[in-house]
Amino acid sequence: MACAVLSLIFGIRSHGWKEGWYDGASIAFAVLLVVTVTSCSDYHQSLQFIALNEEKRNIPVQVVRGGRRLKISIFELLVGDLVVLNIGDQVPADGLFVEGHSLSIDESSMTGESEQVHVDQKRPFLLSGCKVEDGFGTMLVTGVGVNTEWGQLMAAISDDNAEETPLQVRLNGVATFVGKVGLVVAVLVLIILIIFYFVGHKSGANNSGKFKAGETSASDAVNSVVDAFAIAVTIIVVAVPEGLPLAVTLTLAYSMKKMMVDRALVRRLSACETMGGATAICSDKTGTLTLNQMTVVKAWVAGEFRSPVDDLRSAGNEVLSLLLEGLAQNSIGSVYIPQDSDKEPEVTGSPTEKAVLNWGLKIGMDFQSVKSLSKVLHVETFNSTKKRAGVAVRVASTGKVHAHWKGAAEILLHECDTMLTVDNSQVSIEESSRNDLLRTIELMAAESLRCIAFAYREVLEEEVPKSDELLEEWKIPESHLCLIALVGIKDPCRPGVPDAVALCQAAGIKVRMVTGDNIITAKAIAVECGILQDGVAVEGATFRAYTDEERKRELPMISVMARSSPSDKLLMVKSLREMGHVVAVTGDGTNDAPALHEADIGLAMGIQGTEVAKDSSDIIILDDRFSSVVKVVRWGRSVYSNIQKFIQFQLTVNVAALTINFVAAVSSGDVPLTAVQLLWVNLIMDTLGALALATEPPTDDLMCKPPIHRNDPLISYVMWRNILGQALYQVIVLLTLQFRGKELMKLHGPNADGISGTVIFNSFVLCQLFNEVNARKPEKWNIFEGFFNNTLFMAVLVITLVLQIIIVEFLNKFASTVQLNWQQWLICIFIGFMSWPIGLLLKLIPVSRKQRTNTDCIREA
C-alpha cells in the first residue's frame, strides 16, 4: 500500500491527474482485492467453526415427561424437567436430587476440587457442567442456560478457534523459507534495477527514457526508483505463499463440513490430518462392529433351556417371582406402558438392558407392579472392571432382603454355589454340573451370543446396615449365590463392516477388536467381521501379564482382546504408540476416557457414548458405525493430499515468477511481469487456487496407499519433479518471448513492447490455469478423472478465465497492456495448453521413492 501511495503521488506529478493515477490506483485496487477475498474466506470459515461448536454443545439428555422417558437436546431443557442421570453423563443444568443410588459427582470443573461429591437427600444440590462418576439418579431442573453457574462461566469465555494443527505448523515453516528466498531475490532485483537505471542501461518509469546526469528531472528519477521498489515489493508479495495457511483452513473446514454429512463431528482440528496417518485402529465390538440391536434368543432358566425363550410355564412361581424381581429392580432401564392398548410398551436403557427388559415383558412381567413389591436398599452399578451389577431389595410381603446380581456369565457362575430348579428348590452345583454350565455358556458364545447370568442370595438381617450412612457404604454380598438363569443375547454384525475392515487392511491399517465380551463370542464376531483372519485372540488378563518385551513381540499378531478392562485397552494403546504406530481408538464408556485421551485419535460414539468419553475424544462418530471411522480415515488422507496438490501448484508459480523476473532483471534491466500483473497472479494463485484444490473430494485410491508417516516430507520427490519440470517449461517459453518475442511474432511499431508484454502476462496466467488441472492428479495419467463431478473446481477455472479477460481489458484502458488480436490470443492459449502434455511427459521420469510399511515404522522406532 505504501508502494501504491508513492506510485500514485509521483505518477500524478509526472503525468497529471488524467493519466498519472493508473499505476498507483491499480496496485492499491489489487492489494485491496486480495485482502478482501482472503478476509471474506477466513470469515466464512470462522462461521463454519462456530456452527460446528454449536453442534458440539448439543448434548442429548434423558428426561421424564408425562411418565415416559424421552431423549431431547440440552437446548430444549426446561426448568421443572426431571432429568435421568447415569454414569458418564454431564449434569445438563442446575438442579436438585430427587431420587437415586450411589450418585457420585465430579465437581472439579466448577470447584477445582478433585474429590468426588456424594449427592443424596441431605446434600441435594447438582451443578451443571459436572460429571457423573458413579451411580444413577433423577434430578429436578431449577436453572438452565445462563441462569446456571456453568452457563455464567461459559458466557464469560469464548471458544478459541486459533488452534494450529501440526500440518499448519509445517506449512508455516515452508512459507517462511520461501518468503526468505523471495526477499533475497527482491533485494537483488531492486539493487540491479536501480544500478541499471542510473548507469543508463534501462529506461525509466512512465517512458521517461534513460537516466542522464544533469538532464533527467528529479521527479523522473524518483519515479523510476519507486517503480523498481514496486517491482521488488511485488516479488516479495508473490514469493510469500500466504495461500498455504488459507489452503489448510479451507481444506480443514471443507473436510469438517463434509465429515458431518458422513456422521463424524470433529472436536479437534488436528485429528482431521492425524487420522490420515493412522496405522492401527482399536475398535469396540458392541454398537461399532455390531448393530447394537440386542434380543434374547436363548434362555436357560431353572436348569432347563426354554424354547421358545418366553415359555416358562414349567417353572415354579417362586422361580418366576425371583427372576422378575431381579429383572425389574436390577436395572437402570425403564418401561412405559402407553394408555393406548394397541401401542407397544416403550423400553429405554442401554441395548443390553432393553433386550433383557423386553424378554421380561414377554414372560409376563408387569414392570411397575414388580418394582412396587420390594424396596431398593442399595445399588452397585455396572462397570467394565467388575462386569456385573447388583441390587439389594427388601421384599414388602416377607421383610426378607434379597441381593440380585447380573453380569458376565462365566464370571458370575464362579460366585454361584447353588442353582434353582423347576420345583423351586436349590441344588448345589457339583463339578460336573459346573462344567455342563460352562459348556452351555461356550455354546452360546460360539454362536456370537452375549451370555448374561442372573443370580441371587438371601441376605441375613444382621448383615444389613441399619443407618443410611452405613447403607451407602455397604458392599452387597456377591459370593455364595444361587444361579437363576442364563440368557444368550444376539447382536448381529453391522452390514458393511467386513468391507470396511477389508478396506482398512488394504490401506495398511491393522484393525483390532477390544471388547469386554467372552473370548469365544469375540472370536466368532471377529471372524464374521473379517478381523480375525491370520491373527490371534487373547484375554485381557493374558495381555496384562506379558512383560514389555513379550508384549511388543506378540502385539503385531493380536487381532482380538477379549474380557478386557479399560486399563488393558490403555496398555494396548500405549504399547502400540511406543512401537511407532499412529493409533485410533473407539470408545463409549466413562472408563474408556484414558485410552481415548492417550490415543493419537480418540473416536467417541455419539449414540451410546457418555459425555466423559466425548470430552476425551478428538472426533465423535455420530452414528456409532465402524464404516464411519473408515470414512474419517479417507478424509484425513484427503486433507494431506489436497494440501500437497496446492503446494505443488503454488510453488510452481513462485519458482517460475521469481526466476523469470530475476533473469530478466539481471540480463536486461527490465522485468516482463509488472507489479499490478504479479499482484493479480497472486490473487488467482493464492485464493482461487486454494479454493479449487483444497476442496477436492476424497477418492477411493487414497485407501490403496500406505499410511502417511509422521516424518514423511511434505514435498515429495514426485512433487519436486512436477514443480521443477513445469517451472522450467514456463521459464524457457516466457524468457524466449521476453527476449525474442517481437522477432518470433513479427511485431513492429510503437505497440510492439506492449503486445509482447501482454502475451507474456496472458501466457503466464494460462499456464497456471492449465497446470491447476495437472495438480489435481500429481501421479495419475488421467488428470480428468472425476473432473466433471467437481463443479466447484470447474467454476473456479471458468471464473479465473473470465476475470483474466476482464483484467486485461481493464489494463488496456490504462496502457499497462495492449489489445491482442485473435492470433496472439491463440499463441497464449497454446503456451498454456502445453502445460498438460508437459505434465504427462514428466510422469515418464521415474522417481525413486521408498514406501514405508508398518514394519518400517516399528523398526525405525
LUMLOVO-402818 format. One line per field, with one value per residue (C-alpha): x, y, z; residue number from 1. Coordinates in steps of 0.2 Angstrom, whole numbers, plus 2048, in hexadecimal, padded with zeros to 3 digits. Layout:
REM residues N
x = X|...
y = Y|...
z = Z|...
num = NUM|...
//
This chain:
REM residues 861
x = 800|80F|815|804|804|815|811|801|80A|818|80D|801|811|818|808|7FA|7EA|7E3|7F0|7FB|7F0|7EF|7FE|7FC|7E9|7EB|7F7|7EC|7DD|7E6|7EC|7DB|7D3|7DF|7DC|7C9|7C8|7D4|7CA|7B9|7C0|7C7|7B6|7AC|7B7|7B5|7A2|7A4|7AE|7A1|793|79E|7A1|78E|78C|799|78F|77F|77F|770|768|75C|74C|73C|72D|71B|722|72D|73F|744|755|755|763|76A|764|752|754|748|747|73C|742|747|758|75F|771|77D|78F|799|78B|78E|782|779|772|771|765|760|762|751|756|764|772|785|785|796|79A|7AB|7A9|7BC|7B6|7AD|7B6|7C8|7C6|7CB|7C1|7B1|7A1|793|782|773|764|76F|77A|76E|776|77C|786|786|796|79B|79D|795|7A3|798|786|776|768|75B|75C|74F|756|756|760|765|771|779|76F|77A|78C|793|789|790|7A2|7A0|798|7A8|7B3|7B3|7BA|7CB|7CB|7DD|7E4|7F2|7F3|804|802|7FF|80F|819|811|815|827|826|81E|82C|83A|832|82F|841|847|83B|842|853|84E|844|853|85E|852|850|862|865|856|85C|86E|869|85E|86B|879|86D|86B|857|84A|841|82F|820|82B|836|845|856|85F|86A|873|86E|860|854|848|848|836|83A|848|83E|830|83C|842|830|82C|83B|836|824|82B|836|827|81C|829|828|815|815|823|81B|80E|801|7F5|7FC|7F4|7E4|7E5|7E6|7D8|7CD|7D1|7CE|7BE|7B8|7BD|7B5|7A5|7A4|7A9|799|78F|799|793|7A4|7A5|7B7|7BB|7CE|7D4|7E4|7DB|7D5|7E7|7EE|7E1|7E8|7F8|7EF|7F8|7ED|7DB|7D5|7C2|7B5|7A9|798|78F|79F|7A2|790|77F|77C|76A|76A|75D|75D|75D|762|75C|761|756|756|760|758|759|749|742|73B|745|735|72E|730|720|729|733|72C|724|733|73F|735|733|745|74A|73E|743|755|751|747|751|762|760|763|757|745|734|726|715|70B|6F9|6F5|6F4|6F8|70A|719|721|730|740|74F|760|770|76E|772|765|758|75B|759|74A|741|744|73C|72D|72B|72B|71D|726|71C|72B|723|719|729|733|726|727|738|742|754|761|771|777|788|788|790|7A2|7AF|7BA|7AE|7A3|794|786|77E|76F|769|756|74A|73B|72B|721|72E|73B|749|758|75D|76E|76C|77A|77C|78B|797|792|7A3|7A8|797|797|7A7|79E|78F|78F|77D|770|75D|753|741|73A|740|74E|760|76D|780|78A|796|7A6|79D|78E|79A|7A3|792|78D|79E|79B|78A|792|79F|792|789|799|79E|78D|793|787|78A|787|780|77D|770|773|76D|76F|766|76F|76D|766|776|780|775|77B|76E|773|772|784|78A|77E|786|797|791|797|78A|78F|794|79A|790|783|775|774|763|765|771|76C|774|772|775|77D|77F|78F|78B|789|798|7A4|7AE|7B0|7B6|7C2|7C9|7CB|7D5|7E0|7E3|7E8|7F5|7EB|7EA|7D8|7D8|7C8|7C9|7B9|7B3|7AA|7AE|7BD|7B3|7A5|7B3|7BC|7AB|7A7|7B9|7B9|7A8|7AF|7BF|7CA|7D0|7D8|7EA|7EC|7E9|7DC|7E2|7D9|7DD|7E4|7F1|7F6|7F8|803|810|820|824|82F|822|814|81E|821|80F|806|808|7FF|7F1|7E1|7D4|7D5|7C7|7C1|7CB|7CA|7CD|7DE|7E2|7DC|7E7|7F6|7F3|7F2|802|80C|806|80C|81D|81F|81D|80B|7FE|7EF|7DD|7D2|7BF|7B6|7A5|7A7|7AD|7BB|7C1|7C6|7D8|7DB|7D2|7DD|7ED|7E9|7EF|7DD|7CF|7BE|7AF|79E|791|782|788|797|797|79B|7AB|7B0|7AB|7B5|7C5|7C3|7C9|7BB|7A9|7A2|790|788|794|798|7A9|7A7|7A6|7B8|7BE|7B7|7C0|7D0|7CC|7C9|7D9|7E3|7DA|7DF|7F1|7EF|7E6|7F3|801|7F8|7F7|809|80E|803|809|81B|81B|815|821|830|82B|827|836|842|83A|83B|84C|854|84C|851|863|865|85B|857|844|837|82A|81D|818|812|800|801|80A|7FE|7F0|7F9|7FB|7E8|7E3|7F2|7EF|7DC|7D3|7E1|7DF|7CC|7CD|7DA|7D6|7C4|7C8|7BD|7C6|7C8|7C9|7DB|7E0|7DC|7E8|7F7|801|7FE|806|815|818|829|825|82A|81C|823|826|832|823|81E|830|830|820|824|836|830|821|82B|839|82D|825|836|83D|82D|82A|83C|83C|82D|836|846|840|82E|82D|837|82D|81C|823|81E|822|81D|81A|80F|81B|821|810|809|818|816|803|806|813|806|7F8|803|809|7F8|7F1|800|7FA|7E8|7ED|7F9|7EC|7E3|7F4|7F6|7E5|7EE|801|804|7F6|7F6|7E3|7E3|7D0|7CA|7BC|7BF|7AD|7A6|7AF|7A4|7AD|7BE|7B6|7AE|7BE|7C7|7B9|7B9|7CC|7CB|7BD|7C6|7D6|7CE|7C6|7D6|7DF|7D1|7D2|7E5|7E3|7DA|7E8|7F6|7FE|7FA|7F5|7E6|7EA|7E4|7DD|7EE|7F7|7E9|7EB|7FE|7FA|7ED|7F9|808|7FC|7F4|806|807|7FC|807|816|80E|80B|81D|824|81A|826|835|837|837|840|836|835|823|823|81B|815|824|82F|827|82A|83C|83F|837
y = 800|80C|807|80B|81C|821|81B|825|835|835|82F|83E|84A|843|841|84A|844|83E|830|830|827|816|80D|812|80F|7FE|7F8|7FE|7F6|7E5|7E6|7EA|7DC|7CF|7D5|7D5|7C4|7BC|7C5|7BF|7AD|7AD|7B5|7A7|79A|7A1|7A1|78E|78B|794|789|77A|780|782|76F|76A|772|769|75C|74F|74E|741|749|743|74C|745|735|730|732|73D|741|754|761|76A|77A|774|772|77B|780|773|764|754|74F|73D|73C|72D|729|734|741|754|75D|767|774|77A|770|766|753|74A|738|72C|721|723|733|73A|74B|752|764|768|772|77E|77E|778|76A|759|750|748|74F|743|74A|744|74B|754|75C|75E|76B|767|774|774|76F|762|750|740|735|727|722|728|734|741|753|762|770|781|78B|78A|793|7A3|7A2|794|795|78C|797|7A7|7A0|79B|7AC|7B4|7AB|7A7|798|79A|795|79A|788|785|773|76A|76C|77F|780|777|782|792|78C|789|79A|7A3|79A|79F|7B0|7B2|7AC|7B9|7C7|7C3|7C3|7D3|7DC|7D6|7DC|7ED|7F0|7EA|7F5|804|802|7FE|80E|819|812|815|803|803|810|819|817|81F|81F|82C|825|821|82A|838|841|854|851|845|84E|849|844|838|830|82E|827|81A|815|813|809|7FD|7FD|7F8|7EA|7E4|7E5|7DC|7CE|7CC|7CC|7BE|7B4|7B4|7A6|7AC|7A1|792|796|79B|78A|780|78A|787|775|772|77B|773|762|765|76B|75B|750|756|74F|73F|73F|744|754|75A|761|765|76B|761|751|754|752|746|73A|739|731|724|713|70A|70B|704|702|6FE|6EF|6F4|701|705|6F4|6EE|6F5|6F8|6F1|6E4|6D6|6C7|6B8|6AA|6A8|69B|69D|692|684|683|68C|694|693|69F|6AB|6B2|6A1|69F|696|687|693|695|6A5|6A8|6A7|6B2|6BF|6BF|6C1|6CF|6D8|6D7|6DD|6EC|6F2|6EE|6FA|70C|70B|70F|709|715|70D|719|71C|716|703|701|709|6FF|702|70F|708|713|710|709|6FC|6ED|6F4|6F6|6E4|6DD|6E8|6E4|6D1|6D5|6DC|6CD|6C1|6CB|6D9|6E8|6F4|701|6F3|6E9|6F8|6FD|6EB|6EF|6FE|701|703|705|704|700|706|6FC|700|6F9|6F3|6E8|6E4|6E2|6ED|6E9|6EF|6EC|6EC|6E9|6DF|6E8|6D9|6CF|6DC|6D1|6D9|6D2|6D7|6D5|6D5|6D4|6D5|6CB|6B9|6B0|6BD|6BC|6A9|6A9|6B1|6A5|696|691|692|693|684|684|67E|68E|684|689|67C|67D|67F|670|670|666|672|681|67A|677|689|690|685|68D|69F|69A|693|6A4|6AE|6A3|6A9|6BB|6BD|6C8|6BD|6C5|6BC|6C1|6BB|6C0|6BC|6C0|6CC|6C9|6D8|6DA|6DD|6EB|6FC|705|718|721|726|714|70E|71A|712|700|6F4|6E8|6D6|6CE|6BC|6AC|6B1|6A6|6A6|6AA|6AC|6AD|6B7|6B8|6C9|6CB|6DB|6D9|6DF|6F0|6EE|6F6|6F3|6E4|6F0|6FE|6F3|6EC|6FE|703|6F3|6F8|709|702|705|6F7|6F5|6EE|6EA|6EE|6E8|6E3|6D4|6C2|6BD|6B0|6BD|6C9|6BD|6B8|6CB|6CF|6C1|6C7|6D9|6D3|6D9|6C8|6C1|6BD|6C5|6BE|6C2|6C4|6C9|6D9|6D0|6C7|6D7|6DF|6D2|6D3|6DC|6EB|6E1|6D3|6E0|6E8|6D7|6D1|6E1|6E1|6D1|6D5|6D9|6D6|6DA|6D3|6D5|6E5|6F3|705|704|6F6|701|70F|703|6FD|70F|714|705|708|71A|715|70A|719|717|725|71E|721|71B|71A|71B|71F|71C|727|71B|71C|72F|72B|720|72E|73B|731|72C|737|738|735|730|731|729|736|72B|720|72B|734|746|742|737|745|752|747|744|74D|747|742|734|739|729|71D|714|70D|712|724|722|71C|72B|736|72E|732|744|745|73F|74A|759|755|751|762|76C|763|767|779|77A|773|780|78F|78B|789|79A|7A1|799|79E|7B0|7B3|7AB|7B5|7C6|7C3|7BD|7CB|7D8|7D2|7D0|7DF|7EA|7E8|7DC|7D4|7D2|7E3|7E7|7E7|7D7|7CE|7D3|7CD|7BC|7BC|7BE|7AF|7A4|7A7|7A8|7A1|793|78F|78E|782|776|776|770|761|753|743|734|722|720|72A|719|710|719|716|721|732|731|73F|743|741|751|75D|760|74F|74A|749|75B|761|759|761|772|774|76C|778|787|783|783|793|79C|796|79B|7AC|7B2|7AD|7B8|7C6|7C6|7C0|7C2|7D1|7C8|7B7|7C0|7CD|7DC|7ED|7FF|808|7FB|7EC|7EC|7EE|7DF|7D4|7D9|7D5|7C4|7C0|7C4|7BB|7AB|7AB|7AC|79E|793|794|791|781|77B|77D|76E|765|767|75E|74D|74F|73C|737|737|73B|74D|74E|740|747|758|75A|755|763|772|77E|77A|77D|78D|794|791|799|7A8|7AA|7AA|7B7|7C2|7C0|7C7|7D5|7DA|7DB|7E6|7F0|7F2|7F6|806|80B|807|7FA|7ED|7ED|7E6|7D5|7CE|7BD|7B5|7BC|7B5|7A4|7A5|7A8|79A|78E|792|78F|780|778|777|767|75D|763|75C|74B|74B|74E|73F|735|73A|72C|732|727|727|71A|716|714|705|703|6F8|706|712|705|702|715|717
z = 800|804|7F2|7EB|7F4|7EE|7DC|7DC|7E2|7D6|7C8|7CA|7CB|7BB|7B0|7B9|7C0|7AF|7AC|7BC|7C8|7BE|7C5|7D7|7D7|7CE|7DC|7EA|7E2|7E0|7F2|7F8|7EE|7F4|806|804|7FC|809|818|811|80F|821|828|81E|826|838|836|831|841|84C|844|848|85A|85C|857|864|871|86C|879|879|88A|891|89A|8A1|89A|89D|8A5|896|892|884|87C|878|874|882|879|87C|88F|89A|8AC|8B5|8AA|8B2|8AB|8AC|8B0|8AD|8AE|8A2|89F|8A1|8AD|8A0|8AB|8BD|8C8|8D7|8DA|8DA|8DC|8D7|8DE|8E1|8D7|8D7|8CD|8C7|8CB|8C6|8B7|8C2|8D3|8CE|8DC|8D5|8E3|8DD|8E6|8EC|8E8|8F1|8FB|907|8FA|8EB|8E1|8CF|8C5|8B2|8A9|8B6|8B2|8B9|8BF|8C7|8CA|8C3|8C7|8C2|8C5|8C4|8B9|8C2|8B6|8A3|897|89E|8AE|8B3|8BB|8AC|8A0|8A8|8A7|895|890|897|88B|879|86F|868|856|853|856|84A|844|841|82E|830|83A|82D|81F|829|828|815|813|81D|814|803|809|80E|7FD|7F5|800|7FA|7E8|7EA|7F2|7E4|7D7|7DF|7E0|7CE|7C7|7D0|7CA|7B8|7B8|7BF|7B3|7A4|7A1|7A2|79F|7AD|7B3|7A9|798|7A0|797|79D|7AB|7A6|7B4|7B4|7A7|7B0|7BC|7CE|7CD|7BE|7C8|7D8|7CD|7C6|7D7|7DE|7CE|7D2|7E5|7DF|7D5|7E4|7F0|7E4|7E2|7F5|7F5|7E8|7F0|801|7FF|80B|802|80B|81C|812|809|81A|821|812|811|823|824|814|81B|82C|823|818|826|82F|820|822|835|83D|848|849|85A|857|846|847|848|835|82F|83C|837|826|82E|839|838|845|84B|85B|85A|866|861|867|85D|852|84A|84E|84C|85E|85C|869|86C|877|86C|878|88A|897|8A7|8B6|8AF|89E|88C|888|876|872|87E|885|88A|89D|8A0|8A9|8B4|8C6|8CD|8D8|8CA|8BF|8CD|8D1|8BF|8BC|8CC|8C6|8B4|8BA|8C9|8C3|8B4|8B0|8A1|8A2|89A|895|891|885|88A|878|87A|867|86A|86F|880|87E|886|889|890|889|87A|887|893|886|87F|891|895|885|889|89A|892|887|897|89F|8A9|8AF|8B1|8BD|8C7|8CA|8CF|8DC|8E4|8EC|8F1|8EB|8F9|8EF|8DD|8D6|8C4|8B5|8B1|8A5|8B2|8BC|8AD|8B8|8C1|8D1|8DB|8ED|8F0|8FF|8FA|900|904|90E|913|90C|904|8F3|8EA|8D7|8CB|8B8|8AD|8A3|8A4|8A7|8B4|8BD|8BC|8C6|8D5|8D4|8E0|8DC|8CF|8CE|8C7|8BF|8D0|8D9|8E2|8E3|8DE|8E0|8D1|8D0|8C5|8B7|8B7|8B7|8A8|89F|8A3|89C|88C|88B|88C|87F|873|874|872|863|85B|85D|86C|87B|88A|89A|8AA|8B8|8CA|8DB|8EE|8FE|909|91C|925|930|920|91B|921|92C|928|917|919|91B|90D|901|904|905|8F9|8F3|8F6|8E6|8EB|8EE|8E1|8DA|8C7|8C0|8AD|89F|88F|87E|876|863|85C|849|840|837|825|81C|82A|821|812|81D|826|815|80F|81F|81D|80A|810|81C|82C|839|840|852|85C|86E|878|889|882|884|879|86F|86B|866|85B|852|84F|84A|83D|836|835|82C|83A|840|830|834|845|857|865|877|887|890|89F|893|88B|89B|8A2|893|896|88B|880|87E|87B|86D|865|866|863|850|84F|85B|852|860|873|87D|88F|88F|89C|898|89F|892|884|88A|88C|87A|873|87D|876|864|865|86D|85E|852|84D|84B|855|853|861|862|873|87B|88E|89B|89E|88C|88F|893|883|879|880|87E|86C|85D|858|864|85C|868|864|862|866|874|879|88A|88B|894|885|879|883|882|86F|860|854|858|84D|84D|847|850|840|83C|82A|830|838|827|81F|82B|826|814|818|822|813|808|813|811|7FE|7FB|804|7FA|7E9|7EE|7F3|7E2|7D9|7E3|7E4|7D1|7CF|7DC|7D4|7C2|7C7|7D1|7C4|7B6|7BE|7C5|7B5|7AB|7B8|7B8|7A5|79F|7AD|7AA|7B1|7A6|7B4|7BC|7CE|7C9|7BF|7CD|7DA|7CE|7CC|7DF|7E1|7D5|7DC|7EE|7F0|7E1|7E0|7F2|7F0|7E1|7E7|7FA|7F7|7ED|7F3|7F9|7ED|7EF|7EA|7FA|803|7F7|7FE|80E|81D|81D|829|835|82E|81C|812|80F|7FD|7F6|7E7|7DC|7E0|7DE|7CD|7C8|7CF|7C7|7B6|7B4|7BB|7AF|7A0|7A5|7A8|797|78D|796|795|783|780|78B|781|770|770|765|757|759|758|74B|755|750|755|765|76C|76A|77C|782|778|77D|78F|78E|786|794|7A1|799|795|7A7|7AF|7A3|7A7|7B9|7B4|7AA|7B7|7C5|7BC|7BB|7CE|7D2|7CE|7D1|7CE|7C2|7AF|7AE|7B6|7B1|7BC|7C6|7BF|7B9|7C9|7D2|7CE|7DA|7D1|7C0|7C6|7CD|7BC|7B2|7BE|7BE|7AB|7AA|7B7|7AD|79D|7A7|7AF|79F|798|7A7|7A6|793|798|7A3|796|7A1|794|782|779|771|760|75F|759|768|773|76B|76F|781|782|779|786|794|78D|78B|79E|79C|791|79A|7AA|7A2|79B|7AD|7B3|7A8|7B3|7C0|7D2|7DE|7EE|7FC|803|815|81D|82F|831|82C|838|846|841|841|852
num = 1|2|3|4|5|6|7|8|9|10|11|12|13|14|15|16|17|18|19|20|21|22|23|24|25|26|27|28|29|30|31|32|33|34|35|36|37|38|39|40|41|42|43|44|45|46|47|48|49|50|51|52|53|54|55|56|57|58|59|60|61|62|63|64|65|66|67|68|69|70|71|72|73|74|75|76|77|78|79|80|81|82|83|84|85|86|87|88|89|90|91|92|93|94|95|96|97|98|99|100|101|102|103|104|105|106|107|108|109|110|111|112|113|114|115|116|117|118|119|120|121|122|123|124|125|126|127|128|129|130|131|132|133|134|135|136|137|138|139|140|141|142|143|144|145|146|147|148|149|150|151|152|153|154|155|156|157|158|159|160|161|162|163|164|165|166|167|168|169|170|171|172|173|174|175|176|177|178|179|180|181|182|183|184|185|186|187|188|189|190|191|192|193|194|195|196|197|198|199|200|201|202|203|204|205|206|207|208|209|210|211|212|213|214|215|216|217|218|219|220|221|222|223|224|225|226|227|228|229|230|231|232|233|234|235|236|237|238|239|240|241|242|243|244|245|246|247|248|249|250|251|252|253|254|255|256|257|258|259|260|261|262|263|264|265|266|267|268|269|270|271|272|273|274|275|276|277|278|279|280|281|282|283|284|285|286|287|288|289|290|291|292|293|294|295|296|297|298|299|300|301|302|303|304|305|306|307|308|309|310|311|312|313|314|315|316|317|318|319|320|321|322|323|324|325|326|327|328|329|330|331|332|333|334|335|336|337|338|339|340|341|342|343|344|345|346|347|348|349|350|351|352|353|354|355|356|357|358|359|360|361|362|363|364|365|366|367|368|369|370|371|372|373|374|375|376|377|378|379|380|381|382|383|384|385|386|387|388|389|390|391|392|393|394|395|396|397|398|399|400|401|402|403|404|405|406|407|408|409|410|411|412|413|414|415|416|417|418|419|420|421|422|423|424|425|426|427|428|429|430|431|432|433|434|435|436|437|438|439|440|441|442|443|444|445|446|447|448|449|450|451|452|453|454|455|456|457|458|459|460|461|462|463|464|465|466|467|468|469|470|471|472|473|474|475|476|477|478|479|480|481|482|483|484|485|486|487|488|489|490|491|492|493|494|495|496|497|498|499|500|501|502|503|504|505|506|507|508|509|510|511|512|513|514|515|516|517|518|519|520|521|522|523|524|525|526|527|528|529|530|531|532|533|534|535|536|537|538|539|540|541|542|543|544|545|546|547|548|549|550|551|552|553|554|555|556|557|558|559|560|561|562|563|564|565|566|567|568|569|570|571|572|573|574|575|576|577|578|579|580|581|582|583|584|585|586|587|588|589|590|591|592|593|594|595|596|597|598|599|600|601|602|603|604|605|606|607|608|609|610|611|612|613|614|615|616|617|618|619|620|621|622|623|624|625|626|627|628|629|630|631|632|633|634|635|636|637|638|639|640|641|642|643|644|645|646|647|648|649|650|651|652|653|654|655|656|657|658|659|660|661|662|663|664|665|666|667|668|669|670|671|672|673|674|675|676|677|678|679|680|681|682|683|684|685|686|687|688|689|690|691|692|693|694|695|696|697|698|699|700|701|702|703|704|705|706|707|708|709|710|711|712|713|714|715|716|717|718|719|720|721|722|723|724|725|726|727|728|729|730|731|732|733|734|735|736|737|738|739|740|741|742|743|744|745|746|747|748|749|750|751|752|753|754|755|756|757|758|759|760|761|762|763|764|765|766|767|768|769|770|771|772|773|774|775|776|777|778|779|780|781|782|783|784|785|786|787|788|789|790|791|792|793|794|795|796|797|798|799|800|801|802|803|804|805|806|807|808|809|810|811|812|813|814|815|816|817|818|819|820|821|822|823|824|825|826|827|828|829|830|831|832|833|834|835|836|837|838|839|840|841|842|843|844|845|846|847|848|849|850|851|852|853|854|855|856|857|858|859|860|861
//
